[in-house]
Amino acid sequence: MTARPARNLTRAIELDALRGLALFMMFGHHLMFDLRYLFALDVFAWQESWWFINLMRPFFLTVFLVVSGISSSFSRSNFKRGWRLLAVALGFTAATTVASVLSHNDFYILFNVLHLLAVGTLLYAGLSSLRWALSQRAIDATLTLATVVILYLGSLMPDLNRLVAGNWLTLPLGILPAGSPGMADYLPLFPWLGFFFAGVLIGRQVYADRQSALPAPALKSTPIQAVLRPFAHLGRNSLLYYVLHQPVLLAILFGLQAIGWLG
């Protein structure tokens, strides 16, 4: 028997850095959100501006979701990743529900980016498991169709929210039930799951060999690595930092408030 040669995988540092940058911007947004809406400080009013709501926030969410989709093509077990993400997401929902009830504030996180990534990862894992019956081309075609349909339905959500009576089962889709509580964070499947699937398609084409798309000289360039390394570290450990960032931010802000340095 001939030993199978080991694959020399080059970590795609550009993906880690992009995900880390998007995550860093999300953290900044959450800090500004907390200061304005949880601590009622008259700061960062531009969060309510058209350009932030319709351009800046969607841009960084799109980058994060597309890169997360690309990264799924690197995973050895998307089922494992998906179930782990779902467990963390449900833990977030439980913790924020308890915090909301006890504090009489709306800290609810019923469906956000973690829930969306869990669903997207599990759906892709399920589709990939059918490779015994479907060709790679058929899987790509299914992902493409799903991406187009989800993005199209997402564009209809504002009208559907006015025309369709929502319930708790439609909340993940983007149709809110009447009387739903205020949520500290919310990211429905439509249209955002479409960006995740778009990333999966990019990963399957551009990163089919699981190698960095950067040229070799760039990977060895000290200046480029110096710029990318902090964001890449954040991106490689995105789940850990995402889970911890809001409790840490709130602990710091409540501590500053308690000693009279905030508000």
LINBEL-V533654 format. One record per residue. N is the residue number from 1. RES is the residue in one letter. PSI is psi in radians with two decimals (NA if undefined). Layout:
BEGIN
[[N:RES:PSI] [N:RES:PSI]]
END
This chain:
BEGIN
[[1:M:2.50] [2:T:2.26] [3:A:2.41] [4:R:2.23] [5:P:2.46] [6:A:2.46] [7:R:2.35] [8:N:1.52] [9:L:2.31] [10:T:2.09] [11:R:2.35] [12:A:1.50] [13:I:-0.49] [14:E:-0.59] [15:L:-0.77] [16:D:-0.75] [17:A:-0.72] [18:L:-0.77] [19:R:-0.69] [20:G:-0.71] [21:L:-0.80] [22:A:-0.69] [23:L:-0.70] [24:F:-0.73] [25:M:-0.63] [26:M:-0.73] [27:F:-0.75] [28:G:-0.72] [29:H:-0.75] [30:H:-0.64] [31:L:-0.81] [32:M:-0.66] [33:F:-0.82] [34:D:-0.80] [35:L:-0.69] [36:R:-0.76] [37:Y:-0.47] [38:L:-0.62] [39:F:0.04] [40:A:0.68] [41:L:2.52] [42:D:1.20] [43:V:2.79] [44:F:0.77] [45:A:-0.35] [46:W:-0.14] [47:Q:-0.34] [48:E:0.05] [49:S:2.74] [50:W:-0.76] [51:W:-0.59] [52:F:-0.79] [53:I:-0.68] [54:N:-0.21] [55:L:-1.06] [56:M:-0.96] [57:R:-0.82] [58:P:-0.61] [59:F:-0.88] [60:F:-0.58] [61:L:-0.73] [62:T:-0.80] [63:V:-0.82] [64:F:-0.78] [65:L:-0.72] [66:V:-0.80] [67:V:-0.65] [68:S:-0.68] [69:G:-0.76] [70:I:-0.75] [71:S:-0.45] [72:S:-0.47] [73:S:-0.20] [74:F:-0.29] [75:S:2.45] [76:R:-0.44] [77:S:1.64] [78:N:-0.44] [79:F:-0.82] [80:K:-0.81] [81:R:-0.75] [82:G:-0.79] [83:W:-0.62] [84:R:-0.76] [85:L:-0.72] [86:L:-0.71] [87:A:-0.76] [88:V:-0.73] [89:A:-0.78] [90:L:-0.58] [91:G:-0.68] [92:F:-0.79] [93:T:-0.79] [94:A:-0.80] [95:A:-0.75] [96:T:-0.49] [97:T:-0.80] [98:V:-0.78] [99:A:-0.65] [100:S:-0.76] [101:V:-0.77] [102:L:-0.59] [103:S:-0.14] [104:H:0.59] [105:N:2.82] [106:D:1.47] [107:F:0.18] [108:Y:2.35] [109:I:1.64] [110:L:-0.54] [111:F:1.94] [112:N:-2.77] [113:V:-0.58] [114:L:-0.76] [115:H:-0.76] [116:L:-0.79] [117:L:-0.65] [118:A:-0.83] [119:V:-0.82] [120:G:-0.75] [121:T:-0.72] [122:L:-0.67] [123:L:-0.74] [124:Y:-0.67] [125:A:-0.72] [126:G:-0.74] [127:L:-0.73] [128:S:-0.54] [129:S:-0.21] [130:L:0.23] [131:R:-0.29] [132:W:-0.41] [133:A:-0.40] [134:L:2.45] [135:S:2.88] [136:Q:-0.64] [137:R:-0.68] [138:A:-0.67] [139:I:-0.76] [140:D:-0.71] [141:A:-0.69] [142:T:-0.75] [143:L:-0.70] [144:T:-0.81] [145:L:-0.77] [146:A:-0.72] [147:T:-0.83] [148:V:-0.79] [149:V:-0.77] [150:I:-0.75] [151:L:-0.67] [152:Y:-0.83] [153:L:-0.59] [154:G:-0.61] [155:S:-0.33] [156:L:-0.13] [157:M:-0.70] [158:P:-0.72] [159:D:-0.70] [160:L:-0.61] [161:N:-0.50] [162:R:-0.47] [163:L:-0.48] [164:V:2.34] [165:A:1.99] [166:G:2.86] [167:N:-3.09] [168:W:-0.41] [169:L:-0.45] [170:T:-0.15] [171:L:-0.76] [172:P:-0.41] [173:L:-0.43] [174:G:0.05] [175:I:1.89] [176:L:2.45] [177:P:2.67] [178:A:2.39] [179:G:0.26] [180:S:2.53] [181:P:2.86] [182:G:2.47] [183:M:2.38] [184:A:-0.42] [185:D:2.46] [186:Y:2.25] [187:L:1.74] [188:P:2.91] [189:L:-0.66] [190:F:2.09] [191:P:0.02] [192:W:-0.52] [193:L:-0.50] [194:G:-0.62] [195:F:-0.62] [196:F:-0.83] [197:F:-0.60] [198:A:-0.70] [199:G:-0.69] [200:V:-0.77] [201:L:-0.75] [202:I:-0.77] [203:G:-0.70] [204:R:-0.44] [205:Q:-0.92] [206:V:-0.60] [207:Y:0.64] [208:A:-0.53] [209:D:0.11] [210:R:0.70] [211:Q:2.69] [212:S:2.46] [213:A:-0.14] [214:L:2.53] [215:P:2.67] [216:A:-0.74] [217:P:-0.63] [218:A:-0.64] [219:L:-0.47] [220:K:-0.05] [221:S:2.09] [222:T:-0.78] [223:P:-0.74] [224:I:-0.77] [225:Q:-0.61] [226:A:-0.62] [227:V:-0.73] [228:L:-0.52] [229:R:-0.83] [230:P:-0.75] [231:F:-0.60] [232:A:-0.70] [233:H:-0.77] [234:L:-0.75] [235:G:-0.62] [236:R:-0.46] [237:N:0.66] [238:S:-0.69] [239:L:-0.80] [240:L:-0.85] [241:Y:-0.62] [242:Y:-0.74] [243:V:-0.67] [244:L:-0.39] [245:H:-0.73] [246:Q:-0.76] [247:P:-0.68] [248:V:-0.79] [249:L:-0.82] [250:L:-0.67] [251:A:-0.74] [252:I:-0.79] [253:L:-0.75] [254:F:-0.61] [255:G:-0.76] [256:L:-0.65] [257:Q:-0.68] [258:A:-0.56] [259:I:0.13] [260:G:0.27] [261:W:-0.05] [262:L:2.11] [263:G:NA]]
END
